[in-house]
């Protein structure tokens, strides 16, 4: 299976490309970077530990591939999805920070091609996506719910897509509207915490790959569930698993729950 990796010189792109290259079932067949990148025009073997003469181009238009893996920016991802739609090729999207309008475009494109879209492709995090709403529904409205996420200083969007997805899933399980009960930071004399609030807080520091904690607290006890990613390979391996899974699937929008059979 021929794989294209967009944003190949980025932190995630490099890890994904290396793992695709090392996978006996896959061929790293197409790579791209933004036109502003100084990687454009260079060979992969000259910029990373991959012994390939494959040229890094500023577009995937003229390149041949069977499936795209994209962890880039919202704007670039939408452009890549339009291209995949034209080529009738499936896509695995791990880009975070998509606006509501961009998510609508993604859903519309998914009517013509198969797309796996997830803010986090870690197996552990997707178990957390599954477990947290169940715990919330069992504990009920007597427990305060707060979500804290920590990422490296270079992350551009906040809160993380993973934290937002956790909040959405928990709110849905409790019959709440996250647009109304989500609290993104607190400051000043804000008064007593409302029972229906779901707090979402972002910390940016150092080189933290990714950490998410869901807190369920009531008078007398507190439950915390934490997922810590020690390496970007966690996300990259999930993306590769998704790419293998989606190849040959009918058009539609899929999640890692579909890939993992959750």
N, C-alpha and C positions, 0 to 999 in steps of 0.2 A: 504494500500500500504506500503510495507516494504522499508524503506529508509536507505541507507548507507551514512555515513558522513566521508569523508577522512580528515585527519588533525584535528581531533576532539578537540585537546587541544590547537589549535591556536586561535587567537583572533576571527576570523570569524567562525571557527569550533564550538567553544563553543556556540556562539549565535545561529547558525543554529541548532545545536543539541537540544538546549533548546526549540526552537520554534517547531521543529518537534515533540519532546516529548509532548508538550502541545497541538498539533493539533489532534482533535478527528478523523480526517480522515487518519492519518498517524501512522505508527509504526516505532520507532527508532530501527532498527533491526541489524545494523552492524556499527562498528566504527573502525577506524584505526589511527595510528600515525607512524611517521618515526621510524625505528629501533633504532635510537639514542635518542629518546624521553624517559624521565623518567616516562612518563605516561603508557608506554607499560606494560601490565600485570596487571594493576590496574583495578578496577571496576569504572564505570562512577560515581556512587554515592560517591566515595571516592575522586574524583578530581573536581567535579562541582555540582551545585545545581540541580541534576537530580536523582530521586530515582529509579535507575535501577542497577541490578547486572551485566549488560552487560560488558563483558571484553573488554578492549582496546587492540587490537592486532596490530602487525607490518605489517599486510597484510590483504587484503580483499578476498584473494584466497579461503579460506575455509568457508567464511561467506555467508549467504543467504540474498539476497536483490532483490528488483524490480527496483530500480532506484538509481543512485549514485549522490550525490552533492559533488563537489570538488572545494575548494578554497585553493589549496596548493602551490606547486612550479611547474615550467614548467616540470622539469624532472619527478617528481612524477606523475603529471597529465597525461603525455604520457603513463607511465606504467599502470596507472589506466584505461586509455582508451583501451589499448590492452586487459586488463583483462575483461572489459565490453564487448568488441567485442567477446571474447571467450565465455562469459556467455550469450551473446545476450541480454544485459541489457542496457537501455537508460542512458544517463548521462547529468548532468547539470554542466557546467564548467564556473567558475568565475575567474579562475587563470589568472593573468596578467603577462606580460613579456615573453610570448612565442616567440621564434625566428621564422623567416620565414620558416625554415626547420621543426620546430615543428608544425607550423600552417598547413603546407602541410600534415604532418602525421595525424593531427586531421581531416582535410578534407577527407583524404583517408579512415580513420576509419569510418567517417560519412556515407560512402557508405554501411556499413554493419549494423549500429545501428543508432537510432535517437539521436542527440546531440543538446542541446541548449548551445551555446557558446556566451558569452558577457563579455566585460571588465567591465561592470557595469550593475547590475540588478535592480537598482533603477528605479521606474516608472518615477520620475521626470527627471532623467538624460536621459532616453530614449526619453522623449519628447524633451529634449534639442538636442539630436542627430537628431531628425526629424526637429526641427525648425531652428537650426543654418544654415544648408545648404540653406534652403528656404530664410532666411533673406539675406544671402550672395548673392544669385542669384538675388534678387530684388535690392540690393544696387549696385551690379556690381563692376567694377574694380576701382572705385574712392575711395573706402574705404579700409584703411589698416586693416588687421586682425591679432590679437594677441590672444593667449590662455595662461592663467595663471592657474596653478593648485597648490593646497596646500594640503599636507598630513603630517601625524605624522612622527616623527623622525625615526621610526622603519621600514618604508617602504623601501624595498630593490631595487625596480626598478624605473627608472625615464627616461622620463616623464611617467605619469600614462597611463595605457591602455586607459582610458577614454579620456584623452587629445589627444592621438594619433588618436583614432577613430574620435573625433571631427574634427581634422585637415584633416584626410582622406576624411570625408564626405563633408567638406566645399570645399576642393580642387577639388573633383569630380564634385561638383555642378558648379564650376567655370571653369571646363575644364583644370585644372592644375594637374601636377604630383607632389605629395607631396614629393617624393624622391628628386626632383629638387628644390622645392620652400620652403621646410620646413627649418626653422632656429631654432636650438636648443641652444639658448643662444647667447649673443653677447659680444665681448670684443675688446678693442683697436680701432685704427683708421680704421673702417670698411667701411667708406664712407656712402653716403646717402642711406636711405632705398629704396630697389627696390619695385615697386608697386605690383609685384606678390608674394612677400614674405608672408609666414604665420609663425609667430613666436610662438614657444611652449616653455614655461618656467616652471620649477619645483621648488617649495619651500618645504623644509622639516623643520617642527618645531613643538615642543611640542606634543600634543595629538590630533591634528586636524584629524577628521575622513575622511573628503574629501571635497574639495571645488574646483569648476571649474568656471572660468569666461571667456567668449568669448567677445572680444572687437572689435567693428567695429568703426573705427575713420576716419574722413576726416577733411578738413579745415573748422572749424566753429562748428562742433558737434561730439559727441561720443555716441555710443549706447553700453551698457554693459548688458549681460545676465549672471546671476550667479546662480549656484545651490550649496547649502550647505547641506551636510548630517550631521545631528545632532547625529545620532546613527548608529551603524552597523546593527541594526535591519532593516533599510531601505533596505540594500542589501540582508539580509537573507530572508526577507519576499518575495522579488522578486524571489529569488532562489527557495523557496518553491512553489510559484505560478507556476514557470517554471516546477518544478518536477511533479506537479499535471497535468499540461497541456500536457507534453510530453509523459506521460505514455500511451501506446497503439498507439502512432503515428508511421507512417512508417519511415524507415531509411532515414537519410538526415541531413543536417546541418541547424539548425534553430537559430534565434536570439530572443532577447526580443521583437523585433517588431512583430514577429510572435505570441509570447505569449500574447502580449497586443493588438493584432489586429490593429497595426499601419500601 
